[in-house]
Structure formats: C-alpha cells, structure tokens
Amino acid sequence: MDVLAARLPILDAAPAVSADPDAELAERFRNGDRAAFDQIVRRHQKGLWYLVRRYVKRDADASDVTQQAFGRAFKGLAAFRGAATVRSW
C-alpha cells in the first residue's frame, strides 16, 4: 500500500440516496397509489401557494391557481420520468 492510500479514509459503500425526496412518492403514484399524490400535495401546497401569491393580488386567486397546478400535476405525473425533481417539475 502506498503512502497516499494509507492516509485516505476508508469509506463505506452506502446506497445512494435519491436527490429528490418525492421520487418514491411519484413512483408510487404512477403505480396506482393515490395517497402518494396526497403526500406530494401536502408537502408542497404551502410553498407553491406563497410562490403564486407573489404574482397575483388576492389570496383566493392564489388558492385557485395552486389548485389548478396540482390538478395538472395529477394528470401529468404519469409522464414524469425523473429528469428533474418533482418540486421543480
């Protein structure tokens, strides 16, 4: 063993952790688990609402736009392939 190798720490080969915490939920939803989509909504609804609210004047409008966005996500999530995170998608 050379000197450099002797100084390097030994790393465990741990399984890779998904960069997207919602990837498993998206996969479960694509496999028919509607509760997985509910979890995605609960996780992102508040943040999306605040983002939308910065662009619209009324709270009710922000709620409507947020609801529409999740409706479109529900319809389109079957086509999601994981090239981006669910949040950015």
C-alpha positions as CSV (number, residue, x, y, z in Angstrom):
1,M,0.0,0.0,0.0
2,D,1.4,3.4,-0.9
3,V,1.6,6.3,1.5
4,L,-1.3,8.2,-0.1
5,A,-3.6,5.2,0.1
6,A,-2.7,4.7,3.7
7,R,-3.8,8.3,4.5
8,L,-7.1,8.2,2.7
9,P,-10.1,7.3,4.9
10,I,-12.0,4.1,4.2
11,L,-15.5,4.9,3.0
12,D,-18.4,2.5,3.4
13,A,-20.2,1.8,0.2
14,A,-23.6,3.1,1.4
15,P,-26.5,3.0,-1.1
16,A,-27.0,6.3,-2.9
17,V,-29.8,8.5,-1.5
18,S,-32.2,10.0,-4.0
19,A,-31.6,13.7,-4.6
20,D,-35.4,14.0,-4.8
21,P,-37.3,13.2,-1.7
22,D,-40.5,12.9,-3.7
23,A,-39.2,10.5,-6.3
24,E,-40.5,7.5,-4.4
25,L,-43.9,9.2,-4.0
26,A,-44.1,9.9,-7.7
27,E,-43.2,6.3,-8.5
28,R,-45.9,5.0,-6.0
29,F,-48.4,7.3,-7.6
30,R,-47.6,6.0,-11.1
31,N,-48.1,2.5,-9.7
32,G,-51.7,3.4,-8.6
33,D,-51.2,4.7,-5.1
34,R,-53.3,7.9,-5.0
35,A,-52.3,8.5,-1.3
36,A,-48.8,9.2,-2.6
37,F,-50.1,12.2,-4.6
38,D,-51.8,13.5,-1.5
39,Q,-48.5,13.4,0.3
40,I,-46.9,15.3,-2.5
41,V,-49.6,17.9,-2.3
42,R,-49.3,18.3,1.5
43,R,-45.5,18.6,1.2
44,H,-45.6,21.4,-1.5
45,Q,-49.0,23.1,-1.2
46,K,-48.0,25.9,1.2
47,G,-44.8,26.7,-0.7
48,L,-46.5,26.8,-4.1
49,W,-49.3,28.9,-2.7
50,Y,-46.8,31.5,-1.4
51,L,-44.9,31.5,-4.7
52,V,-48.2,32.1,-6.6
53,R,-49.3,34.7,-4.2
54,R,-46.3,36.9,-5.1
55,Y,-47.8,37.1,-8.6
56,V,-51.5,37.5,-8.0
57,K,-53.3,40.1,-6.0
58,R,-55.8,38.1,-4.0
59,D,-55.4,35.1,-1.7
60,A,-58.4,33.4,-3.3
61,D,-56.8,33.7,-6.7
62,A,-53.6,32.2,-5.3
63,S,-55.6,29.3,-4.0
64,D,-57.3,28.8,-7.3
65,V,-54.0,28.8,-9.3
66,T,-52.4,26.5,-6.8
67,Q,-55.4,24.1,-7.1
68,Q,-55.2,24.2,-10.9
69,A,-51.4,23.5,-10.8
70,F,-52.0,20.4,-8.6
71,G,-54.8,19.3,-10.9
72,R,-52.4,19.5,-13.9
73,A,-49.7,17.7,-11.9
74,F,-52.2,14.9,-11.1
75,K,-53.0,14.4,-14.8
76,G,-49.4,14.7,-16.0
77,L,-47.5,12.9,-13.3
78,A,-47.8,9.6,-15.1
79,A,-45.5,11.1,-17.8
80,F,-42.9,12.3,-15.2
81,R,-39.6,10.4,-15.8
82,G,-37.5,11.9,-13.0
83,A,-35.2,14.1,-15.2
84,A,-35.9,16.8,-12.7
85,T,-37.2,16.9,-9.1
86,V,-40.9,16.7,-8.6
87,R,-40.8,20.1,-6.9
88,S,-39.2,21.8,-9.9
89,W,-41.4,19.9,-12.3
